[in-house]
Amino acid sequence: MTENVRDVVIAGSGVAGLSAAVYAARGDLEPLVLEGDEPGGQLTLTTDVDNFLGFPDGVGGHELVERGKEQARSFGAEFKHGIIADADLSERPFTLELSSGDTIETRAMIVASGASARTLGVPGEDDLMGFGLSTCATCDGAFHRGDDIIVVGGGDAAMEEADFLTKFADSVTVVHRREDLRASDLLARRARDNEDIEFMWNAEVTEILGSQDEGVSGVSVVQHPDGHPTEKLEDPERADEVEEFEMDVGGVFYAIGHVPNTEFLEDTPVELDDHGYLETEAGMTSETGVEGVFAAGDVMDPEYQQAITAAGTGSMAALDAEEWLTANAGEAAAEESATASTPADD
């Protein structure tokens, strides 16, 4: 089934997508928001948000998303459960094919599909995400004052997260599966020189312990002197070399990277960097190299990845899309007329 041609479709319903929806709807563009496979984005995994402007007492991540959705709807935005499986951006209107088999045609598209934090896939992870297990120290670090916490990872993000968390935690331990850090020399040296950060080398977390009522209470860890202990654990000849133990901690922070949700753009003219993030044009803009395609939020921001910055880029994308649609209204009408008058193949 193909819907009527939309002015703008917004891929993603996190803070960036919702902000774009509010601005686009206020501009009478009647945006369609495709909620994606993570409706509400990563913020729904955060129990409390106390650094979003206008909420001095904090607000639940889920509540903030629902308020944004209600606000967008009040201006005329439409929401649809859908995941873009393929996008044809070779001509306008663009054609978006959903995983359901439906197709949508749109004159412009705002990509706000976000980036998913990498996880370990260990027991306890799903139940405790947002209940002491987090992927964002800036978001949740302040809730762990006086706790003993661990940071999983060995790259730049892990070093920055560990350093930041020392402002709140009683102790911070970086758990890394080998002895060599992937972090830059500067950040690695800064973390090593910080007396409040300890390193547990050649170790991996195998389970998150605790409950949603009480939060994270500990982790199960495996360690091997040669590193990558879980691999050794799966080897019958080396499994007995692996040390297994538990640690009492009040918080766990994953810092093992993010994966931008841009698979549906891989075969399109939209430029992606080596990590899959959308490339935007030079200067302060949400424009991509494809006219009519705009980017917002974590999908184009590997640096900040905060709710407030995502909301800002969402408004930028909507304003840029509105301006582009106004400037190209005549051209779009001509293209659609030509497409409609082309006889179908026998």
C-alpha positions in Angstrom: 0.0 0.0 0.0 1.3 3.5 -0.9 0.1 6.5 1.0 -0.4 10.0 -0.5 2.8 12.0 -1.0 3.8 13.7 2.3 5.6 17.0 2.7 8.0 15.5 5.2 8.5 12.2 6.9 10.6 12.0 10.1 12.4 8.8 10.7 12.7 8.3 14.4 10.7 9.2 17.5 13.4 10.1 20.0 13.9 13.6 21.3 15.4 14.8 17.9 12.5 13.3 15.9 9.9 14.7 18.3 11.4 18.2 18.3 11.5 18.1 14.5 7.8 17.0 14.5 6.8 19.9 16.8 8.5 22.5 14.5 7.4 20.8 11.3 3.8 20.6 12.5 3.7 24.2 13.6 4.9 25.0 10.1 1.7 23.2 8.7 3.8 20.5 7.1 1.7 17.8 8.6 4.7 15.6 9.3 4.5 11.8 9.5 6.7 10.4 12.2 7.9 6.8 11.8 8.6 5.5 15.3 11.2 3.0 14.3 12.3 -0.2 16.3 13.0 1.8 19.4 10.0 4.1 19.9 11.1 7.1 22.0 14.8 6.4 21.5 17.4 5.8 24.2 15.8 8.3 26.6 13.1 5.8 27.4 15.8 3.7 29.1 16.6 6.5 31.5 14.5 6.6 34.7 15.3 10.2 35.6 16.5 13.2 33.5 17.7 16.1 35.6 19.7 18.1 33.0 16.9 18.9 30.5 16.1 22.6 30.4 12.9 23.5 32.1 12.6 20.6 34.6 14.4 21.8 37.8 13.1 18.8 39.7 13.9 16.3 36.9 11.6 14.3 34.7 11.4 10.6 33.8 12.8 9.8 30.4 9.6 8.0 29.3 7.5 11.0 30.6 9.6 13.5 28.7 9.2 11.5 25.5 5.4 11.1 26.0 5.1 14.8 26.6 7.0 15.6 23.4 4.8 13.2 21.5 1.6 14.8 22.9 2.9 18.2 22.0 3.7 17.2 18.4 0.3 15.6 18.0 -1.4 18.7 19.3 0.1 20.7 16.3 -1.0 18.0 13.8 1.9 15.5 13.6 0.9 12.0 12.8 2.7 8.9 14.2 3.0 5.5 12.6 4.7 2.3 13.9 7.1 1.6 11.1 10.7 0.8 10.3 12.3 1.9 7.1 13.8 -1.1 5.3 14.8 0.6 2.1 14.9 4.2 0.7 14.9 5.3 -2.9 16.3 8.8 -2.9 17.2 8.8 -6.6 14.2 11.0 -7.5 11.6 13.1 -5.8 9.2 12.3 -4.3 11.4 9.9 -2.3 10.0 6.4 -1.8 10.4 4.8 1.5 9.7 1.1 1.9 8.8 -0.1 5.3 9.5 -3.5 6.8 5.7 -4.1 6.8 5.7 -3.9 3.0 4.0 -0.5 2.9 5.6 2.3 0.9 5.5 6.0 1.6 6.3 8.9 -0.8 7.6 12.1 0.6 9.0 15.4 -0.7 11.5 15.7 2.2 12.8 13.5 4.9 14.4 14.2 8.3 16.6 11.3 9.5 16.4 11.2 13.3 16.8 7.5 13.7 19.4 7.8 16.5 22.2 5.6 17.5 21.9 2.5 19.6 24.4 1.9 22.4 26.4 -1.3 22.1 25.7 -3.7 24.9 27.3 -6.9 26.1 24.2 -9.1 25.8 24.7 -10.6 29.3 22.0 -11.8 31.7 20.4 -9.0 33.8 21.1 -6.4 31.1 17.6 -6.0 29.8 16.0 -5.9 33.2 18.4 -3.4 34.8 19.0 -1.0 31.9 18.0 2.3 33.5 18.0 0.8 37.0 21.7 1.3 37.7 22.9 0.1 34.3 23.5 3.0 32.0 25.2 3.9 28.7 25.5 7.6 29.5 27.6 9.0 32.4 26.5 12.6 31.7 22.9 11.5 31.9 23.0 9.3 35.0 26.3 9.8 36.9 24.8 12.2 39.4 22.4 9.4 40.6 25.5 7.4 41.9 26.9 9.7 44.5 28.8 7.6 47.0 28.5 4.4 45.0 31.2 2.0 43.9 30.7 1.7 40.1 32.4 0.2 37.1 32.9 1.4 33.6 33.1 -1.2 30.8 35.3 -0.3 27.9 38.8 0.8 26.9 38.3 3.6 24.3 38.1 7.3 24.5 34.5 7.2 25.7 35.3 4.9 28.5 38.2 7.1 29.7 36.0 10.2 29.6 33.1 8.5 31.3 35.4 7.2 34.1 36.9 10.6 34.6 33.5 12.3 34.8 32.1 9.7 37.2 34.8 10.3 39.8 32.9 13.5 40.6 30.1 11.5 42.1 31.2 7.9 42.8 33.1 6.6 45.8 35.2 4.5 43.5 35.4 3.9 39.7 36.8 0.8 38.2 37.4 0.4 34.5 36.9 -3.2 33.4 38.7 -3.9 30.1 39.0 -7.3 28.4 42.8 -6.8 27.6 45.7 -4.7 28.9 46.1 -2.3 26.0 43.6 0.7 25.9 42.2 1.8 22.6 41.9 5.3 23.9 44.1 8.2 22.7 47.3 8.7 24.6 46.1 11.9 26.2 42.8 10.4 27.6 44.5 7.2 28.6 47.2 9.0 30.5 44.6 11.3 32.2 42.6 8.3 33.4 45.7 6.4 34.6 46.9 9.5 36.5 43.5 9.9 38.2 43.9 8.4 41.7 40.2 7.8 41.9 40.2 5.4 38.9 41.3 1.8 39.1 41.8 -0.6 36.2 40.8 -4.2 36.1 42.7 -5.7 33.2 41.9 -8.8 31.1 38.4 -9.0 32.6 34.9 -9.1 31.3 31.5 -8.7 32.8 29.3 -11.8 32.4 26.2 -10.9 34.3 24.6 -7.8 35.9 23.1 -8.5 39.4 20.3 -6.8 41.1 16.6 -6.0 40.7 14.5 -3.1 39.4 13.3 -2.5 43.0 16.8 -2.2 44.4 18.8 -1.4 41.4 22.2 -2.9 40.4 23.9 -4.6 43.3 26.9 -6.2 41.6 28.4 -7.9 38.6 29.8 -11.3 37.8 33.3 -11.1 36.2 35.7 -13.4 34.5 39.4 -12.7 34.2 42.4 -14.4 32.4 46.0 -13.1 32.4 46.1 -13.3 28.6 43.0 -11.2 28.1 39.6 -11.9 26.4 38.6 -14.3 29.2 35.1 -15.2 27.8 36.9 -16.7 24.7 39.1 -18.8 27.0 36.0 -19.8 29.0 34.5 -21.3 25.9 37.7 -23.3 25.2 37.4 -26.7 27.1 41.2 -26.8 27.3 41.6 -23.4 28.9 38.4 -22.9 30.8 39.9 -23.9 34.1 42.4 -21.1 33.7 39.7 -18.5 33.9 39.0 -16.9 37.3 35.3 -16.2 38.0 34.1 -13.9 40.8 31.5 -11.3 41.8 31.9 -7.6 42.6 29.6 -5.5 44.7 28.8 -2.3 42.8 26.0 0.2 42.8 26.2 1.1 39.2 27.5 -0.1 35.8 28.2 2.1 32.8 28.8 0.7 29.3 31.2 2.7 27.2 31.7 0.4 24.3 30.5 2.6 21.5 27.3 3.4 19.6 25.9 2.1 16.3 24.0 4.7 14.3 20.7 3.4 12.9 21.5 4.1 9.3 21.4 0.7 7.6 18.5 1.8 5.3 20.7 4.6 3.9 23.8 2.4 3.0 22.8 2.1 -0.6 21.6 5.7 -1.1 23.5 8.8 -2.1 23.5 10.1 1.5 27.1 10.2 2.7 27.9 8.3 5.9 31.2 8.4 7.7 33.3 5.3 8.5 31.2 4.6 11.5 27.9 5.0 9.8 27.0 8.5 11.0 25.3 10.9 8.6 27.5 13.5 7.1 26.0 17.0 6.9 27.1 20.0 4.8 29.7 22.5 6.2 28.5 25.1 8.6 25.6 25.1 11.0 23.0 23.1 9.1 21.1 19.8 9.1 21.4 19.5 5.3 22.9 16.4 3.9 24.5 16.1 0.4 21.1 15.0 -0.9 18.6 17.8 -1.4 15.5 17.3 0.6 17.2 15.0 3.2 18.1 16.4 6.6 19.7 14.9 9.7 19.1 15.4 13.4 20.1 14.0 16.7 22.5 11.2 17.5 22.5 9.8 14.0 24.7 12.7 12.9 26.3 13.5 16.3 29.0 11.1 17.5 30.3 13.7 19.9 27.7 15.1 22.3 24.7 12.7 22.2 22.7 14.5 24.8 18.9 14.9 24.8 19.1 18.7 24.8 21.5 18.8 21.7 19.3 16.3 19.9 16.3 18.5 20.5 18.1 21.5 19.1 19.2 19.7 15.9 15.6 18.4 15.5 14.3 22.0 15.4 17.1 22.9 13.0 16.2 20.0 10.7 12.5 21.0 10.6 13.3 24.7 9.9 15.7 23.7 7.2 13.2 21.3 5.6 10.4 23.9 5.7 12.7 26.5 4.0 13.7 23.9 1.4 10.2 22.9 0.7 9.1 26.5 0.3 11.9 27.3 -2.1 11.4 24.1 -4.2 7.6 24.0 -4.2 7.3 24.7 -7.9 10.0 22.2 -8.9 8.4 19.5 -6.7 5.0 20.0 -8.3 6.5 19.7 -11.8 8.4 16.5 -10.9 5.3 14.9 -9.4 3.1 15.9 -12.4 5.7 14.4 -14.8 5.8 11.2 -12.8 2.0 10.9 -12.7 1.7 11.5 -16.5 4.3 8.8 -17.4 2.5 5.8 -18.7 2.9 2.6 -16.8 4.9 -0.3 -18.3 2.9 -3.1 -19.8 
